[in-house]
């Protein structure tokens, strides 16, 4: 009987160790990458639905002053996504957080502050709050404003998946 208990404990230990190594390996595969070294995916979806296009138009027009990219380029970027609906939802959540902060603080806030808000939310969409704040290196927003913005964006971070070739 004792032998069965020892074997069971031994096997449990092996499973725990194997799981720990898998989790550790997955964490180690997350790396920072220089954006200048990235290349865009090919277009995956030749067409997007009218509903998707309407949402993309809202996203692009709302961020137009802080994210200088044309509507056509924005649509093309969403066509490159494996799952454009998921990416559209991320951007709509970013937009909600951005608009809550901007409208609460008056739509006449300076462009450089709005740009920093956008960058902070964009980083937060891909990483946790601590990393997003570090990567954004805010010089205009204060700690309370950063905390407020993070309070508006509550969905789980979705890091960019980069395929190496």
N, C-alpha and C positions, 0 to 999 in steps of 0.2 A: 504494500500500500504506500509506504513512504517513497518507494522508487517511482511510482506513478506521479506522486506530487512533485518530486524533484524534476522529473522529465517534463511535466506540464509547465513548471516554473521556467525551466531552461528554454522550452519552445516559445513560451510567452516572451521571454527576454529576447530571443532571436527576432520575433515579429516586431517588437517595439524598436529594436535597433534598426531593422530594415526600414520601418516606417520613418524613423528619425532621419536616416540617410536620404530617403526619398524627399522628404520635406526640405532638408538642408540643401539638397541638390537643386530643387526647384527654386529656392530663394537665391541661390548663387547664380542662377541663370538670368536674373534681372540685372541689367546693366544700363548705365547712362551712355548715351551715344551722342556724338557731335552731329547736330542736325544738318550741317553742311556735307556730311558724308553719306546722307541718305538719298535714295532714288525713289521716285514714285512708282507705285504699282501700275500695271496696265489697267485699262478700263475693264471692269468685270461685268457691268450691267450697261448694255447699250441704251436702254431706256429706263426712265424712272416714272412712276405713276404721277398723275396730276396731283394727288394728295401729297406725295413726297415733294414734288416741285413747289407746291404752295408753302409747305413748311420750310423748305430751303430758302425760298424768297423772303420769308419772315426773318429767318436767322441772318441771312446776308444783309438785308436792309437795316436790321436793328444793330448790327455790329459794324456797319459800313464805315463809321468815322474812326473806329479803333482797330479795325482789321481790314486793311486796304486790299481787297480782293474782289474781282468782278463777279457778278452773278453767274456768268457762264463758267468761270473757273471754279466757283463754289460747287455748281452742279456737277461739273466734271470730277471734282474731288470726291463727291459722294458716290459717283458711278464707279470709282476705284475701290470702294469698300465692299468686302465680302457680304456684309449685312448692313446695307444703308439705313434700314429702319432703326437699328440699335444706335448707330452713330447719330442719326437725326435726333433721337431721344436724348442722347448725351448733350448735344448742342442746345436743344430746347430747355433742358434743365440748367445749362450754363446761362442761357438767356434769361430765365426766370430769376436766377440769383443776381445777375447783372442789373436787370430792370428794377428789382426790389431795392437794391442799394442806390442806384442812380436816382430813381424817383423819390425815394425817402430823403435823399440829400439835395434834391433840386436838380432838375434836368440841365441847369445852367452851370453845373460843376465843370471845372476846367478839363480840357481834352486830355492833358497828360495824366490827370487823376483817373479819368474814365479808362484810359489805356492801361494804367496799372491795375485797375479793378479787373479788366478783361484778362490780362496776363495771369493774374492771381487765380482767377476762376478756371482758366484754361489749364494751368498747372495742376490745380486741385482736381480737375476731371481725370487726371492721369496718375496722381499720387496722393499720399496722405497729406494732411494739413501741415505737418511740420516740414516735410520735404517741399511742399508747394511754396510755403513762405520762404524757405531757404533759397530755392531756385529762382523765385521772383525777385528777391533782393529789393523789397519795397523801400522807396525813399520818400514817397508822398503819403501813403496810407499809414495811419498809426496803428498800434496794437489792437485797440478797441474796434477800429474799423475792419481790420483783418479778421478779427474774431466774429464780427457781425456778418461779414461776407461768407465766412465758412458756415455760419449758422443758416444761411440761405441755400447753400449747396450741400445737400445731405446724402446724395447717392454715392454708392461705392466707386472708388477710383477704378478706372479702366486703363491700365498702361497701354501704350502703343506696342503692338506686336510687330517685331521686325524680323523679317526672314533674311537669313544670311545665305549668300550664294558662294 
